[in-house]
Amino acid sequence: MIYDFFLARRPHNGKTYETYFEEIKRKVEDEKSANNIEAKDSHSDQIKLNFQRLRRITKAYTVDSELLSIIQRIKEPQLWMVLTEDWCGDSSQILPYLAKMAAGSPLIDFRILLRDENLDIMDLYLTNLKSRSIPKLVTFDNNGNELFQWGPRPIEAELLVNKLKEEGMLKDEFMKKLHLWYAQNSGKAIEDELKNILGKLI
């Protein structure tokens, strides 16, 4: 099934990672320069923290050689559409890895759509048929055929969160443990899952 949103080229007109990064950078800098409470919104502190994560991972990460080899064997154009928001902590830990992976092939067009501006698209990709969880990666071929979906978290991270919830841990506490996991894992779980998915497509 080819969705109308693809035919309307909404993913194609999404933000590049570079544009998304610069927009968040400006948002953080503008808030600093304003230096008053009116400049802040409810997500300001989270966005500031997320930008630090984006910047760190973007600067430090190099795609695993095995995964890069798989990516470079892609023969046909792909569009990688990611639904996200700048206030999402998971996205800040995941998006830079996906962007670097996509940059490994000139055949991959990596585009970002803001979830809350595209709820009609988001609702086609709910997690467990009920949750608008992000980030969500959906990949298409040139004709709009869906190749695969990934997200909103690596399986290992999702299992950790579920376990901590079952133990009765409060959100603030299990989110700290989740972000510690992200920092220690350094994108390896994302790499392994993408190796498996992409390896089956080429």
VENMOCOR-V682854 format. One record per residue. N is the residue number from 1. RES is the residue in one small letter. D_FIRST is the distance of its C-alpha to the first C-alpha in Angstrom with 2 decimals. Layout:
n=N res=RES d_first=D_FIRST
n=N res=RES d_first=D_FIRST
This chain:
n=1 res=m d_first=0.00
n=2 res=i d_first=3.80
n=3 res=y d_first=6.25
n=4 res=d d_first=9.50
n=5 res=f d_first=11.61
n=6 res=f d_first=10.58
n=7 res=l d_first=11.28
n=8 res=a d_first=14.44
n=9 res=r d_first=15.30
n=10 res=r d_first=16.36
n=11 res=p d_first=15.97
n=12 res=h d_first=17.79
n=13 res=n d_first=20.52
n=14 res=g d_first=20.99
n=15 res=k d_first=24.33
n=16 res=t d_first=25.50
n=17 res=y d_first=27.25
n=18 res=e d_first=30.55
n=19 res=t d_first=30.09
n=20 res=y d_first=29.05
n=21 res=f d_first=32.10
n=22 res=e d_first=34.46
n=23 res=e d_first=33.41
n=24 res=i d_first=34.22
n=25 res=k d_first=37.40
n=26 res=r d_first=38.52
n=27 res=k d_first=37.82
n=28 res=v d_first=40.02
n=29 res=e d_first=42.70
n=30 res=d d_first=42.82
n=31 res=e d_first=43.43
n=32 res=k d_first=46.21
n=33 res=s d_first=47.87
n=34 res=a d_first=47.73
n=35 res=n d_first=49.43
n=36 res=n d_first=49.28
n=37 res=i d_first=47.56
n=38 res=e d_first=45.87
n=39 res=a d_first=43.79
n=40 res=k d_first=42.27
n=41 res=d d_first=39.30
n=42 res=s d_first=38.40
n=43 res=h d_first=36.44
n=44 res=s d_first=38.95
n=45 res=d d_first=40.47
n=46 res=q d_first=37.17
n=47 res=i d_first=35.81
n=48 res=k d_first=39.05
n=49 res=l d_first=38.77
n=50 res=n d_first=35.14
n=51 res=f d_first=36.15
n=52 res=q d_first=38.87
n=53 res=r d_first=36.37
n=54 res=l d_first=34.03
n=55 res=r d_first=37.06
n=56 res=r d_first=38.52
n=57 res=i d_first=35.47
n=58 res=t d_first=34.54
n=59 res=k d_first=38.12
n=60 res=a d_first=38.66
n=61 res=y d_first=35.54
n=62 res=t d_first=35.19
n=63 res=v d_first=32.20
n=64 res=d d_first=33.22
n=65 res=s d_first=34.09
n=66 res=e d_first=32.11
n=67 res=l d_first=28.90
n=68 res=l d_first=29.68
n=69 res=s d_first=30.16
n=70 res=i d_first=26.71
n=71 res=i d_first=25.19
n=72 res=q d_first=27.30
n=73 res=r d_first=26.05
n=74 res=i d_first=22.49
n=75 res=k d_first=22.20
n=76 res=e d_first=19.10
n=77 res=p d_first=18.33
n=78 res=q d_first=16.46
n=79 res=l d_first=15.95
n=80 res=w d_first=17.13
n=81 res=m d_first=16.50
n=82 res=v d_first=19.00
n=83 res=l d_first=19.46
n=84 res=t d_first=23.18
n=85 res=e d_first=26.50
n=86 res=d d_first=29.90
n=87 res=w d_first=31.62
n=88 res=c d_first=29.56
n=89 res=g d_first=31.81
n=90 res=d d_first=29.20
n=91 res=s d_first=27.43
n=92 res=s d_first=30.81
n=93 res=q d_first=31.26
n=94 res=i d_first=27.86
n=95 res=l d_first=26.68
n=96 res=p d_first=29.50
n=97 res=y d_first=28.75
n=98 res=l d_first=25.08
n=99 res=a d_first=26.21
n=100 res=k d_first=28.91
n=101 res=m d_first=26.64
n=102 res=a d_first=24.20
n=103 res=a d_first=27.31
n=104 res=g d_first=28.16
n=105 res=s d_first=25.95
n=106 res=p d_first=25.86
n=107 res=l d_first=22.34
n=108 res=i d_first=21.03
n=109 res=d d_first=20.56
n=110 res=f d_first=21.25
n=111 res=r d_first=20.55
n=112 res=i d_first=21.52
n=113 res=l d_first=20.40
n=114 res=l d_first=22.84
n=115 res=r d_first=21.46
n=116 res=d d_first=23.71
n=117 res=e d_first=22.82
n=118 res=n d_first=19.07
n=119 res=l d_first=19.00
n=120 res=d d_first=15.97
n=121 res=i d_first=13.98
n=122 res=m d_first=16.23
n=123 res=d d_first=15.63
n=124 res=l d_first=12.03
n=125 res=y d_first=13.80
n=126 res=l d_first=16.95
n=127 res=t d_first=19.31
n=128 res=n d_first=20.22
n=129 res=l d_first=18.16
n=130 res=k d_first=20.98
n=131 res=s d_first=22.07
n=132 res=r d_first=21.12
n=133 res=s d_first=22.58
n=134 res=i d_first=22.71
n=135 res=p d_first=22.44
n=136 res=k d_first=18.78
n=137 res=l d_first=17.48
n=138 res=v d_first=13.82
n=139 res=t d_first=13.53
n=140 res=f d_first=11.27
n=141 res=d d_first=12.23
n=142 res=n d_first=13.41
n=143 res=n d_first=10.40
n=144 res=g d_first=8.22
n=145 res=n d_first=6.87
n=146 res=e d_first=8.11
n=147 res=l d_first=11.45
n=148 res=f d_first=13.23
n=149 res=q d_first=14.52
n=150 res=w d_first=18.25
n=151 res=g d_first=20.70
n=152 res=p d_first=22.40
n=153 res=r d_first=25.36
n=154 res=p d_first=26.41
n=155 res=i d_first=26.80
n=156 res=e d_first=30.56
n=157 res=a d_first=30.75
n=158 res=e d_first=28.77
n=159 res=l d_first=31.11
n=160 res=l d_first=34.08
n=161 res=v d_first=33.09
n=162 res=n d_first=32.51
n=163 res=k d_first=35.88
n=164 res=l d_first=37.73
n=165 res=k d_first=36.34
n=166 res=e d_first=37.48
n=167 res=e d_first=40.87
n=168 res=g d_first=41.12
n=169 res=m d_first=41.04
n=170 res=l d_first=40.59
n=171 res=k d_first=37.70
n=172 res=d d_first=39.98
n=173 res=e d_first=41.35
n=174 res=f d_first=38.22
n=175 res=m d_first=36.63
n=176 res=k d_first=39.71
n=177 res=k d_first=39.26
n=178 res=l d_first=35.57
n=179 res=h d_first=36.45
n=180 res=l d_first=39.30
n=181 res=w d_first=36.90
n=182 res=y d_first=34.71
n=183 res=a d_first=37.89
n=184 res=q d_first=39.18
n=185 res=n d_first=35.95
n=186 res=s d_first=35.53
n=187 res=g d_first=31.86
n=188 res=k d_first=32.42
n=189 res=a d_first=30.03
n=190 res=i d_first=27.21
n=191 res=e d_first=28.20
n=192 res=d d_first=28.30
n=193 res=e d_first=24.85
n=194 res=l d_first=23.33
n=195 res=k d_first=25.44
n=196 res=n d_first=23.99
n=197 res=i d_first=20.32
n=198 res=l d_first=20.81
n=199 res=g d_first=23.26
n=200 res=k d_first=20.75
n=201 res=l d_first=18.51
n=202 res=i d_first=21.42
